[in-house]
Amino acid sequence: MLINIENATEENVLDSKFTTAIENILRAFAERKHLIIAQKNSSIA
């Protein structure tokens, strides 16, 4: 699912499906970043 955050309207932001999608995207990026950081730390040690 692609979402253009720049064009988010008040109706979109109040829509639970829209906010859930944004949360899932941010969570996926955060999880990916943590995995990369963990891999770098383990390779150093």
LOVO-828566 format. One record per atom (N, C-alpha, C, O, CB): residue number from 1; x, y, z. Coordinates in Angstrom, 1 decimal, decimal comma, always signed. Glycine has a CB too. Layout:
! LOVO-828566
{rec NUM {X Y Z}}
...
END
This chain:
! LOVO-828566
{rec 1 {+0,8 -1,2 +0,0}}
{rec 1 {+0,0 +0,0 +0,0}}
{rec 1 {+0,9 +1,2 +0,0}}
{rec 1 {+1,8 +1,4 +0,8}}
{rec 1 {-1,0 +0,0 +1,2}}
{rec 2 {+0,6 +2,1 -0,9}}
{rec 2 {+1,4 +3,4 -1,0}}
{rec 2 {+0,5 +4,5 -0,5}}
{rec 2 {-0,6 +4,6 -0,8}}
{rec 2 {+1,9 +3,7 -2,4}}
{rec 3 {+1,1 +5,4 +0,3}}
{rec 3 {+0,4 +6,5 +0,9}}
{rec 3 {+1,2 +7,7 +0,7}}
{rec 3 {+2,4 +7,8 +1,1}}
{rec 3 {+0,1 +6,2 +2,4}}
{rec 4 {+0,6 +8,8 +0,2}}
{rec 4 {+1,3 +10,1 +0,0}}
{rec 4 {+1,0 +10,9 +1,3}}
{rec 4 {-0,1 +11,5 +1,4}}
{rec 4 {+0,8 +10,8 -1,3}}
{rec 5 {+1,9 +11,0 +2,2}}
{rec 5 {+1,7 +11,6 +3,4}}
{rec 5 {+1,5 +13,2 +3,2}}
{rec 5 {+0,8 +13,8 +4,0}}
{rec 5 {+2,8 +11,4 +4,4}}
{rec 6 {+2,2 +13,7 +2,2}}
{rec 6 {+2,2 +15,1 +1,9}}
{rec 6 {+0,7 +15,6 +1,7}}
{rec 6 {+0,3 +16,7 +2,0}}
{rec 6 {+3,1 +15,5 +0,8}}
{rec 7 {-0,1 +14,7 +1,0}}
{rec 7 {-1,4 +15,1 +0,6}}
{rec 7 {-2,5 +14,6 +1,6}}
{rec 7 {-3,6 +14,5 +1,3}}
{rec 7 {-1,7 +14,5 -0,7}}
{rec 8 {-2,0 +14,2 +2,8}}
{rec 8 {-3,0 +13,7 +3,8}}
{rec 8 {-4,0 +14,8 +4,2}}
{rec 8 {-3,6 +15,9 +4,6}}
{rec 8 {-2,2 +13,2 +5,1}}
{rec 9 {-5,2 +14,4 +4,2}}
{rec 9 {-6,3 +15,4 +4,6}}
{rec 9 {-6,7 +15,1 +6,0}}
{rec 9 {-6,3 +14,0 +6,5}}
{rec 9 {-7,5 +15,3 +3,6}}
{rec 10 {-7,4 +16,0 +6,6}}
{rec 10 {-7,9 +15,7 +7,9}}
{rec 10 {-8,8 +14,5 +8,0}}
{rec 10 {-8,7 +13,7 +9,0}}
{rec 10 {-8,7 +17,0 +8,4}}
{rec 11 {-9,6 +14,2 +6,9}}
{rec 11 {-10,4 +13,0 +6,9}}
{rec 11 {-9,5 +11,8 +6,9}}
{rec 11 {-9,8 +10,8 +7,5}}
{rec 11 {-11,3 +13,1 +5,7}}
{rec 12 {-8,4 +11,8 +6,1}}
{rec 12 {-7,5 +10,7 +6,1}}
{rec 12 {-6,9 +10,4 +7,4}}
{rec 12 {-6,8 +9,3 +7,8}}
{rec 12 {-6,5 +10,9 +5,0}}
{rec 13 {-6,4 +11,5 +8,1}}
{rec 13 {-5,8 +11,3 +9,3}}
{rec 13 {-6,7 +10,8 +10,4}}
{rec 13 {-6,3 +10,0 +11,3}}
{rec 13 {-5,2 +12,7 +9,8}}
{rec 14 {-8,0 +11,2 +10,3}}
{rec 14 {-8,9 +10,7 +11,3}}
{rec 14 {-9,4 +9,2 +11,0}}
{rec 14 {-10,0 +8,6 +11,8}}
{rec 14 {-10,1 +11,6 +11,3}}
{rec 15 {-9,1 +8,8 +9,7}}
{rec 15 {-9,5 +7,4 +9,3}}
{rec 15 {-8,6 +6,4 +10,0}}
{rec 15 {-7,4 +6,5 +9,8}}
{rec 15 {-9,5 +7,3 +7,8}}
{rec 16 {-9,1 +5,5 +10,7}}
{rec 16 {-8,3 +4,5 +11,4}}
{rec 16 {-7,4 +3,7 +10,5}}
{rec 16 {-6,3 +3,3 +10,8}}
{rec 16 {-9,1 +3,6 +12,3}}
{rec 17 {-7,9 +3,4 +9,3}}
{rec 17 {-7,2 +2,6 +8,4}}
{rec 17 {-5,9 +3,3 +7,9}}
{rec 17 {-4,9 +2,7 +7,8}}
{rec 17 {-8,0 +2,2 +7,1}}
{rec 18 {-6,1 +4,6 +7,7}}
{rec 18 {-5,0 +5,4 +7,2}}
{rec 18 {-3,9 +5,5 +8,3}}
{rec 18 {-2,7 +5,3 +8,1}}
{rec 18 {-5,4 +6,9 +6,9}}
{rec 19 {-4,3 +5,8 +9,6}}
{rec 19 {-3,3 +6,0 +10,6}}
{rec 19 {-2,7 +4,6 +11,0}}
{rec 19 {-1,5 +4,6 +11,3}}
{rec 19 {-4,0 +6,5 +11,9}}
{rec 20 {-3,5 +3,5 +10,9}}
{rec 20 {-2,9 +2,2 +11,1}}
{rec 20 {-1,8 +1,9 +10,0}}
{rec 20 {-0,8 +1,3 +10,4}}
{rec 20 {-4,0 +1,1 +11,1}}
{rec 21 {-2,1 +2,3 +8,8}}
{rec 21 {-1,1 +2,0 +7,7}}
{rec 21 {+0,2 +2,8 +8,0}}
{rec 21 {+1,3 +2,3 +7,8}}
{rec 21 {-1,7 +2,4 +6,4}}
{rec 22 {+0,0 +4,1 +8,4}}
{rec 22 {+1,2 +4,9 +8,7}}
{rec 22 {+2,0 +4,3 +9,9}}
{rec 22 {+3,2 +4,2 +9,8}}
{rec 22 {+0,8 +6,3 +9,1}}
{rec 23 {+1,3 +3,8 +10,9}}
{rec 23 {+1,9 +3,2 +12,1}}
{rec 23 {+2,7 +1,9 +11,7}}
{rec 23 {+3,8 +1,7 +12,1}}
{rec 23 {+0,9 +2,9 +13,2}}
{rec 24 {+2,1 +1,2 +10,8}}
{rec 24 {+2,7 -0,1 +10,3}}
{rec 24 {+4,0 +0,2 +9,5}}
{rec 24 {+5,0 -0,5 +9,6}}
{rec 24 {+1,7 -0,9 +9,5}}
{rec 25 {+3,9 +1,3 +8,7}}
{rec 25 {+5,1 +1,6 +7,9}}
{rec 25 {+6,2 +2,1 +8,8}}
{rec 25 {+7,4 +1,6 +8,7}}
{rec 25 {+4,7 +2,8 +6,9}}
{rec 26 {+5,9 +2,9 +9,8}}
{rec 26 {+6,9 +3,4 +10,7}}
{rec 26 {+7,5 +2,3 +11,6}}
{rec 26 {+8,7 +2,2 +11,8}}
{rec 26 {+6,4 +4,5 +11,6}}
{rec 27 {+6,6 +1,4 +12,0}}
{rec 27 {+7,1 +0,2 +12,8}}
{rec 27 {+8,0 -0,7 +11,9}}
{rec 27 {+9,0 -1,2 +12,5}}
{rec 27 {+5,8 -0,6 +13,3}}
{rec 28 {+7,7 -0,9 +10,7}}
{rec 28 {+8,5 -1,7 +9,8}}
{rec 28 {+9,9 -1,1 +9,6}}
{rec 28 {+10,9 -1,8 +9,7}}
{rec 28 {+7,8 -1,9 +8,4}}
{rec 29 {+9,9 +0,3 +9,4}}
{rec 29 {+11,2 +0,9 +9,3}}
{rec 29 {+12,0 +0,8 +10,6}}
{rec 29 {+13,2 +0,6 +10,6}}
{rec 29 {+11,0 +2,4 +8,9}}
{rec 30 {+11,3 +1,0 +11,7}}
{rec 30 {+12,0 +0,9 +13,0}}
{rec 30 {+12,6 -0,5 +13,2}}
{rec 30 {+13,7 -0,7 +13,7}}
{rec 30 {+11,1 +1,3 +14,2}}
{rec 31 {+11,8 -1,5 +12,9}}
{rec 31 {+12,2 -2,9 +13,1}}
{rec 31 {+13,4 -3,2 +12,2}}
{rec 31 {+14,4 -3,9 +12,6}}
{rec 31 {+11,1 -3,9 +12,9}}
{rec 32 {+13,4 -2,7 +11,0}}
{rec 32 {+14,4 -2,9 +10,0}}
{rec 32 {+15,7 -2,3 +10,5}}
{rec 32 {+16,8 -2,8 +10,4}}
{rec 32 {+14,1 -2,4 +8,6}}
{rec 33 {+15,6 -1,1 +11,0}}
{rec 33 {+16,8 -0,3 +11,5}}
{rec 33 {+17,4 -1,0 +12,7}}
{rec 33 {+18,6 -1,1 +12,8}}
{rec 33 {+16,4 +1,1 +11,9}}
{rec 34 {+16,6 -1,5 +13,6}}
{rec 34 {+17,1 -2,3 +14,8}}
{rec 34 {+17,8 -3,5 +14,3}}
{rec 34 {+18,8 -3,9 +14,9}}
{rec 34 {+16,0 -2,6 +15,7}}
{rec 35 {+17,3 -4,2 +13,3}}
{rec 35 {+17,9 -5,4 +12,8}}
{rec 35 {+19,3 -5,1 +12,3}}
{rec 35 {+20,3 -5,8 +12,5}}
{rec 35 {+17,1 -6,1 +11,8}}
{rec 36 {+19,4 -4,0 +11,5}}
{rec 36 {+20,7 -3,6 +10,9}}
{rec 36 {+21,7 -3,2 +12,0}}
{rec 36 {+22,8 -3,6 +11,9}}
{rec 36 {+20,5 -2,4 +9,9}}
{rec 37 {+21,2 -2,5 +13,0}}
{rec 37 {+22,1 -2,1 +14,1}}
{rec 37 {+22,6 -3,3 +14,8}}
{rec 37 {+23,7 -3,4 +15,2}}
{rec 37 {+21,3 -1,1 +15,0}}
{rec 38 {+21,7 -4,2 +15,1}}
{rec 38 {+22,1 -5,4 +15,8}}
{rec 38 {+23,1 -6,2 +15,0}}
{rec 38 {+24,0 -6,8 +15,6}}
{rec 38 {+20,8 -6,3 +16,1}}
{rec 39 {+22,9 -6,3 +13,7}}
{rec 39 {+23,9 -7,0 +12,9}}
{rec 39 {+25,3 -6,3 +13,0}}
{rec 39 {+26,3 -7,0 +13,0}}
{rec 39 {+23,4 -7,1 +11,5}}
{rec 40 {+25,3 -5,0 +12,9}}
{rec 40 {+26,6 -4,3 +12,9}}
{rec 40 {+27,2 -4,5 +14,3}}
{rec 40 {+28,4 -4,7 +14,4}}
{rec 40 {+26,3 -2,8 +12,7}}
{rec 41 {+26,5 -4,4 +15,4}}
{rec 41 {+27,0 -4,6 +16,7}}
{rec 41 {+27,6 -6,0 +16,9}}
{rec 41 {+28,6 -6,2 +17,5}}
{rec 41 {+26,0 -4,3 +17,8}}
{rec 42 {+26,9 -7,0 +16,4}}
{rec 42 {+27,3 -8,4 +16,6}}
{rec 42 {+28,6 -8,7 +15,7}}
{rec 42 {+29,4 -9,5 +16,2}}
{rec 42 {+26,2 -9,4 +16,2}}
{rec 43 {+28,7 -8,0 +14,6}}
{rec 43 {+29,9 -8,2 +13,8}}
{rec 43 {+31,1 -7,6 +14,4}}
{rec 43 {+32,3 -8,0 +14,2}}
{rec 43 {+29,7 -7,7 +12,3}}
{rec 44 {+30,9 -6,5 +15,1}}
{rec 44 {+32,0 -5,8 +15,7}}
{rec 44 {+32,6 -6,6 +16,9}}
{rec 44 {+33,8 -6,7 +17,1}}
{rec 44 {+31,6 -4,3 +16,2}}
{rec 45 {+31,6 -7,1 +17,7}}
{rec 45 {+32,0 -7,9 +18,9}}
{rec 45 {+32,4 -9,3 +18,4}}
{rec 45 {+32,8 -10,1 +19,3}}
{rec 45 {+30,8 -8,0 +19,9}}
END
